[in-house]
Amino acid sequence: MATKTANVLARVEPEVKKQAEEIMSQLGIPVSVVINMLYKQIIIKKAIPFSLSLSSAPKALDEIDAEAFARIMEEGIKQAENGEVENAGDVFSALRRELENG
């Protein structure tokens, strides 16, 4: 039985698209699968599966000094140590199984 699909149209910056698609290509994952995985994670978590916030954090590395960068990295390490992240390989494996099983 064929699965019905719906189209998603999104505008993205050309360089962002190029870089992301190069990575997806290296991973062997089509863009449509990544979008489907994102949508499924939104459904599962009933939220965007990554943090969204309005903060005063700089938007680019060249806008911060070494001390601020070190603080950001330390926070990321603390999140990882506290289990606030998931192993990417595990997530992709689970999503692949889910996609295969419908």
N, C-alpha and C positions, 0 to 999 in steps of 0.2 A: 504494500500500500504506500503510495507516494505521500510524503509529508507536505502539507500546504505551507507556503511561505508568504511573508509580507516584505515589502521593500522599506528600507530606511534611507532617507536622504539627509545627509548632514554636510555642512560646509566646515572644512578644517583648513588650517594654514598649510600651504603646499609643502614646506620643509618639514613640518610636524608629520604630515601624511607620509612623506618619503622615508623619513627616519623610522617611523613606527612600522611601516610595511616592510622595510629591510629586516627589522628584527623579527617580525612575524614570519617572514620568509625563511630566515635562518632556523626558526623554531618549527617550521613546517606547518604552521597554523594559518588558514585563510582568514582574511578580515571578517568575513561573515560569521565564522566560528567564534572569533573574539567578541564580536558584538553580541552574538547569541549568549555567550558565557556571561558577559556583563549583565545583560537583561535577566538571565536566570539568577545571578547572584543578587540582583536588586529584589527579585521576587522572594528568594530564600531568606534574605536578611531583612526584607521590608525596609530597606534603606539603601543609599548609595554605598557600595562596598569599600569605600575609602573615605578618609576624613575630608570634609568640606568645611571651611571656616573663613570668616572674615577676620583677618588679623593684620597686624602692622608688620608682619614678616616681609622682608625684602623679596622681590620677585626674581632676582638674578644673583648669582654668586658674586659678580663684580660690584654689587651694591652693598655687600657686607664685609666686615673685617674678619680676620682670622679667629678672633675670640668668639664672635657671634656664630661663625661657621662651626667651631668646636662645640658650642652649646647645642646647636641643632643636631650635630652628629651624636653627641652624648644622649640627647633625648631619644633619638632613634635606636640607639643601643639599649637604653632602658626599656623601651617598648618591646624590643625583641627579647630581652631577658625576662620580661614579665609575661611573655607569651601573647602579646597583643598583635601578633602577626601570624600568618600562615605560610607554610612552606610552599613555594610556587609550584614545585613539582607535584606535590600532593593535590593542590587545588586543580591543576591541569588534568591530572589523572582522574580525579573525581568527576570533573566536568566532562571529560572524554567518555567515561563510563555512562554518565547520565545522558549524554547525547546519543550514544550507541543504543541505549535501552529505551530511548524515547521519553 
